[in-house]
Each structure stands twice: as C-alpha cells, then as structure tokens.
C-alpha cells in the first residue's frame, strides 16, 4: 500500500454518471459493443431499431452456372452473385441469393416478380449489355409501379447500368463482367445503401495514393480503372491492372479502382488519386511478386511470409512478365528462366528488354519434361512427337520460360527438316491452347483433357501422371534495384541465401544446387 484513500473516494453515487432524463443516444445511432454496453449498464434490455435492408441478388445469362456444378461448353461460373452479396453484407444488408435468370422474358419476369414480393431491393447483374439490354428493360418496365431513375451512365465500364423503382422497391441493374459490376456498385450505389442502413459512407475506406507509372485513359467518359496497391518508401503506390474486366484474374489482382475524370486522357507517374477499395478488409501489399511459376519457390515464399507477416501480392505472369514488371517498377521479385538460342540463360533477355534496374542472382537448375498420362500410352519421348503423333498438346503462355524453350527447339527442328517454323507449329494440335501455370498443365493431362504438356518435374509430385525428362534449365532470381533496400525485399534476399532455403530447395526432385548458387550476376 503506497497511499491512503480519502473519505468517499472510489464510491460512485446514484445519478453521478448518467441521470434520469439525460439523452444517451439519438435515433439513428449505430449500436456497437460500446453502445450495447452502455445500454446494459443502464438496465435497458430492449430498444427499437431499424431493420436492415433485405436484398435479393440475381445473376443472369444462359451461359452462367452455379459454383459446384460441372461446366459445359461455353459456360462460366456465377461470380457476381457472391462478390456483390459480400459487398452488400459489408453495407449492412441481409442478402438472399435468388439464383440465375436465363436470357428469356419469362425467366426474368418470374424472378423479378418473386424478388419484389419478398425483398426491399433487387440487385441484378448481366442482361444489360448490347443485344439483351432491351430485354431486361422491357420486362422491368412492364411491372406495375415501374419508374426509371436512370438508364445508362457516362462511365466506362458501366454504360448500360440501370436504376429504377417498382412501387417502393429499388431495382439496381449492374454490368455482367465481375470487376465492372463491383466498380459500378461501389461508385454509384454503395453509399445510398449504407445511408438507408444508417451506416457511415465508405469515405473512410478510400486511400490516397500516387501512381507508380504513366498510363492512358479514355477521353469523354469517367473511367473506372482497376488498380493494385503497394507500399514503397513509406508511400502508398497504385498501378493499373490492364487485363479484361471480365477476367477472374483481374478480380483477384485488383485492390480497388480510381475514377479518372472525363476530360483526362492519361494518368501521369506520381499523380495522386483516391483509390476506392473493393473491400473493407483490403491490406496494402508489402511485397509484390509478378513471376514465373515455381512450386518450390512458392513454398519458400509462403514460409517467409508466414514468419514475417508481410502482405504479399503474388501473380503468375511468366518470366517475361516478371522481367517487364521489374523494368516498369511495380515488381519486386521474379524467378526467371529464359533460354536464348545459344543455350544461355536470362542475361541476354535483360539486355534485349533494356532492364536497367535489374539485380540478378544465380539460382538453381530445374528439370523440365513431358507430363503424360500414367504409363505414357502414346509413347511420347521427344519434341518431334508433338507433331508426328496423333495427340493433343497443352502449351504454356507466351513469355513463360518453358514456352521460350519449346519455340527454340521447334525452330531448330524446322531448320533441320526444312519446314517453315509457323507451319510446324500449326501441325501441333493444341499449340495455341495456353495454360498460365505448371499445375494447370498437369491437371489437364491427369484429367485426360490433353495428352501431353511440358512442365517442371517439381510440378508433378502428388499427381497420378508420368514425367518424361527433356532438359535442365537454370532458374535465376531477379530483383528490382529500387526495391532491394526495402525491408521486406532485403529480408527475402537474406532468406533465399540462407542455409534453410538451400536445404528446402535440395529436398525436391528435379532441383539441383551448385557452387554458384546466389552469386550476383548483375
């Protein structure tokens, strides 16, 4: 006991905290843990509250099927019902997945009628594009109490967006492409829904960031442009995502989007924009890895991230994609395994693409070869078999190291047998069928969709397939010179050169480490 208590100290008298008649909370106050605790402390067990909006969510399209179903020819899984529903949950709604409307008037009419009878709001994605948009609008406008709020917006993407009232119920019609639908909902509708649900606007979930590069926009319309975020030198930097807004990869890579004004034709490097986040849980990346696919390096990278708790953005782009990412500044690290026509690795490509900010370390040797069905039923042994046998081949995407190797081999064979190189490629059934990763190739062969592909030996472990060796390639480590001083990259370099990393690399079949490992080449 260090001090004595005074008379009356630590005694709380009735009414000295909150007195009868005091205003505790106003109508519209959002009840959280603090507010509920105060009410409980006052002995109040019930208070009147506003109920949350009930929202029915409908996707549309003859080609759309629910996740978990088997895909038929030309079909795609329903993305929008789930991504939009998650946003609606963040905005305080009760959401109900109503299913998929087909591209015919009766299907759309029946689902809309059911939805308006049950819910406060209907969010409908798809059936707004050219060719079918009039179908949706005609059905919608035939409903009793229909009143259009707007039909079409001067934004890209999202021009065919619809908003309408049917009686006292709200209809929201969004684009069918997943990223487009998310961006339009967040930009136009989210804060309206949040206001009805008595939630604060998403303003607190908008970040100010600088552009990491120059890129062009479209004059005359507001352009909603998906971007990803990264930290660098204490700043938050955004980079544009250039893939199609209908691509699942775009959805996976994007952290949010910027709104480029209609009178703007480009975004300059270091220009500041506000980034609207796709989720309230978005975290800015500490380490950006646009790279070729290596199952072994993936394991090392995951161990490193798990220990250090960094936020990683990992995208498979192939070796050239990783190389260009380093050149343009947004990529911190890539594995690279590009063989040139003389049998050398990587250095000539760095020179060819003028990557002045490259830091290159000698990596490891990796065995590549054919992946075939168990027992190799077609007897595939060499590159010539791809065009001499009646088989289906699945290729790797242009820019990948294995695709580069294959094309060099085909050019050599074309010269030897005096055949045009492109003609030789055309003889290979499936030459233009592309996969982005080794795993995708192995899975396609294991399932019998294709007969053969070329992958690294490390990729076939755990699959019911056979591996036919072809070649040992060298995989080097490429870093961005302007990233190596950043702590996440600096520690990643230290980890790759550690005894632990060498031990794990050496454990895998088809991987060889020699005495030059992790010597600096550039």
C-alpha positions, 0 to 999 in steps of 0.5 A: 500500500503506497497511499491512503484513500480519502473519505468517499473516494472510489464510491460512485453515487446514484445519478453521478454518471448518467441521470434520469432524463439525460439523452444517451443516444439519438435515433439513428445511432449505430449500436456497437459493443460500446453502445450495447454496453452502455445500454446494459449498464443502464438496465435497458434490455430492449430498444427499437431499431431499424431493420436492415435492408433485405436484398435479393441478388440475381445473376443472369445469362444462359451461359452462367452456372452455379459454383459446384456444378460441372461446366459445359461448353461455353459456360462460366461460373456465377461470380457476381452473385457472391462478390456483390452479396459480400459487398452488400453484407459489408453495407449492412444488408441481409442478402438472399441469393435468388439464383440465375435468370436465363436470357428469356422474358419469362425467366426474368419476369418470374424472378423479378416478380418473386424478388419484389414480393419478398425483398426491399431491393433487387440487385441484378447483374448481366442482361444489360449489355448490347443485344439483351439490354432491351430485354431486361428493360422491357420486362422491368418496365412492364411491372406495375409501379415501374419508374426509371431513375436512370438508364445508362451512365457516362462511365466506362465500364458501366454504360448500360447500368440501370436504376429504377423503382417498382412501387417502393422497391429499388431495382439496381441493374449492374454490368455482367463482367465481375470487376465492372459490376463491383466498380459500378456498385461501389461508385454509384450505389454503395453509399445510398445503401449504407445511408438507408442502413444508417451506416457511415459512407465508405469515405473512410475506406478510400486511400490516397495514393500516387501512381507508380507509372504513366498510363492512358485513359479514355477521353469523354467518359469517367473511367473506372480503372482497376488498380493494385496497391503497394507500399514503397518508401513509406508511400502508398503506390497504385498501378493499373491492372490492364487485363479484361474486366471480365477476367477472374484474374483481374478480380483477384489482382485488383485492390480497388479502382480510381475514377479518372475524370472525363476530360483526362486522357492519361494518368501521369507517374506520381499523380495522386488519386483516391483509390476506392477499395473493393473491400473493407478488409483490403491490406496494402501489399508489402511485397509484390511478386509478378513471376514465373511459376515455381512450386518450390519457390512458392513454398519458400515464399509462403514460409517467409511470409508466414514468419514475417507477416508481410502482405504479399501480392503474388501473380503468375505472369511468366518470366517475361512478365516478371522481367517487364514488371521489374523494368516498369517498377511495380515488381519486386521479385521474379524467378526467371528462366529464359533460354536464348538460342545459344543455350544461355540463360536470362542475361541476354533477355535483360539486355534485349528488354533494356532492364536497367534496374535489374539485380540478378542472382544465380539460382538453381537448375530445374528439370523440365519434361513431358507430363503424360498420362500414367504409363505414357500410352502414346509413347511420347519421348521427344519434341518431334512427337508433338507433331508426328503423333496423333495427340493433343498438346497443352502449351504454356503462355507466351513469355513463360520460360518453358514456352521460350524453350519449346519455340527454340527447339521447334525452330531448330527442328524446322531448320533441320527438316526444312519446314517453315517454323509457323507451319510446324507449329500449326501441325501441333494440335493444341499449340495455341491452347495456353495454360498460365501455370505448371499445375494447370498443365498437369491437371489437364493431362491427369484429367485426360483433357490433353495428352501431353504438356511440358512442365517442371518435374517439381510440378508433378509430385502428388499427381497420378501422371508420368514425367518424361525428362527433356532438359535442365534449365537454370532458374535465376532470381531477379530483383528490382534495384529500387526495391532491394533496400526495402525491408521486406525485399532485403529480408527475402534476399537474406532468406533465399541465401540462407542455409534453410532455403538451400536445404528446402530447395535440395529436398525436391526432385528435379532441383539441383544446387551448385557452387554458384548458387546466389552469386550476383550476376548483375 
